[in-house]
Amino acid sequence: MTAGAASGINRDEPKRGGLSDLRRAFSGLRRGETIAGYLFLAPNFLGFIVFMLFPILFAFYIMLTDWSLAKEPQFIGLKNFETMVNDRIFWKTLVNSFYYTFVAVPTGIFIAFWLALALNRKMRGIIFFRTVYFLPQITLTVAAATVWRWIYQPEIGLINHILEIFGVDGPKWIHDTKWAMPSVIIMSNWQGIGFAMLILLAGLQGIPEEYYEAASIDGASGWQRMRFVTLPMLTPALFFVVVTSLIGAFQAFDQFFVLTQGGPAHATTPLTLYIFQNAFSFFKMGYGAALAAVLFVIILIITIIQWQLARRWVIGFDEDNE
Amino acid sequence: MAGMRKRNDSRFGQKQTKLLMDLLVYVVLSVAGIIFILPFAWMVANSVKDIRGIYQYPPTFIPEVWQFSNYTEAWTMTHFDLGFLNSALVAAAVVLGQLFTASLAGYSFARLRYPGRDKIFLLYISLMMVPFTVLLIPLYVQMRWFGWISTLQAVIVPFLFTPWGTFMMRQFMVTIPRELEDAARIDGCGFFRTYWLIILPLTKPALATLAIFTFVNTWNSFQWPLIVLGKPKVKTLPLLLASFQNQSGMRTPWHLIMAAATFVVIPVLIAFIVGQKYYVRGIVTSGIKGGG
């Protein structure tokens, strides 16, 4: 299966529009195809309307209401957003989301990059290592976070025991306001690195051998080959990893819920957990939806910035996306 | 492999450098491998300790007392049998449903011509990036309207369709040569028979990718079930595992929790190792596509 051939094949029909087009589609030879087309799409489209399009539109309404579900929703305009401005916990959780995302994503990609480089050598046992690094990725986050909670135990946990062997007095990890967030980040990276590594590895394997040969003939050193061949050629894969990891990190929920429950003292409550608490613990549907809208806007802005920046550093970005 | 060859040194020196590099890389890979495996190993090791072994300091890897009864105890204590049944039912329904709706719609988008097709497809792609967090609250309200709170429908029906999977199917199906289909049509096959007899068998790799992705995601899914599945008898495995840790009294029975975690993780590990090829390909193709 080649990805490149995907687009453009069935563009043999000139574009038309309007009612006459619709009439033609339902008459004569084309009738069967039109009906089959709509029928085949129908189950999917129904799900799309009911469980995606409608909820998205509905969310716009909910965020403008005060709604506890017990009573009818009260339309209050933008008041939820006013509340937000003065909500100190909201700002705290926003900072937490940014802290988590902008520490976990770069460190994760950095480690994934070196692992991918190491895996991109012709050696025995590479598949084995690749599988091992990827196992945490498919493990359910709840189970992984459960195990890590036990590993992070300050008194009898595995990490502090290992640290003690090296003569280090370990911190209280998830029970310490300063260390709780790094604890979640370490666990999340342990779990998530496999994904970035796999994509970067595929990117590395897609670099044509000739480029390296040409560089060698020109007398490029190992470092220069890395700087002028590997890195530039890897930028499309890096871009994809950065964008998806950022989006994913802002939506991270499970590990916070299980590992720290957002504590201690909101030190690890990200926006997602705060949305959940507002909606499903305090039953503030309107405020929850407003917070979710903020999360969406943040993700949207960061994604747009990424696409704008991509022009500057991703090779071949302009040709592909215009 | 590529970057390391063709040094200007003599052949002998070149070989030595490569060997040395290989050795170094193996050491790095192994250390990383141990770090990745350690939590799994720790989980399994602790799942067969007794309560004294688990709270002993310093902790040991090999249990002093092997207590395999942890597994049966953890299993019965939290009604994991019911959880397994729920999880398996939900995963099977969602996987089959998505394969069906996504492949049908993918075929429709890829091959059949009708007014509005490309506009609908564009709408699909543009809404694909809306984060699920945005849907949580409106979808929950909907589930209440439908009377589906604490029923398995709530975790099955909204997920029977998949924009991402539909997109993937469509992209795969447009690469299938049209001649194969035309031959079947000339032989008098209707659209559904063509889809069923010609297109579906050729789409197997993409179907396998979608199936394993959906299985892993559904099996691991936590946030949405946490919101809509309140009653114990409909809880799926991740929910049981999460509530297991919080219900315990004075001394958390970590050995039982580790046993429970072990058997919740095993089905996905098996699914992954069996279908690794398709899973990896799914990630890689979507990655290359997304990258440009």
Interface residues (C-beta under 8 A of the other chain):
Chain A: M1 T2 A3 A5 A6 S7 I9 N10 E13 G17 D21 L22 A25 R30 G32 E33 T34 A36 G37 Y38 F40 L41 P43 N44 F45 L46 G47 F48 V50 F51 M52 L53 F54 P55 I56 F58 A59 I62 L69 W114 L115 A118 L119 N120 R121 K122 M123 F129 T131 V132 Y133 F134 L135 P136 I138 T139 L140 T141 V142 A143 A144 T146 V147 W148 R149 W150 I151 E155 I156 L158 H161 E164 W190 F195 L198 I199 A202 G203 G206 I207 E209 Y212 E213 S216 G219 G222 R225 M226 V229 T230 P236 A237 F239 F240 V241 V243 T244 I247 F250 Q251 F253 D254 F257 V258 T272 I275 F276 A279 F280 M285 G288 A289 A292 A293 L295 F296 I299 T303 V314 G316 F317 D320 N321
Chain B: M1 A2 G3 M4 R5 K6 R7 N8 M21 D22 V25 Y26 V28 L29 A32 G33 I35 F36 I37 L38 P39 F40 W42 M43 N46 Y55 Q56 Y57 P58 P59 F100 T101 A102 L104 A105 Y107 S108 F109 A110 R111 L112 R113 Y114 P115 R117 I120 L123 Y124 L127 M129 V130 P131 F132 T133 V134 L135 L136 I137 P138 L139 Y140 V141 Q142 R144 V157 P158 F159 L160 F161 P163 T166 Q171 F172 V174 T175 R178 G190 F191 F192 Y195 P205 A206 V216 W219 N220 F222 Q223 L226 I227 L237 P238 L241 A242 Q245 W254 I257 M258 A261 V264 V265 V268 L269 A271 F272 I273 Q276 Y279 V280 I283 V284 T285 G287 I288 K289 G290 G291 G292
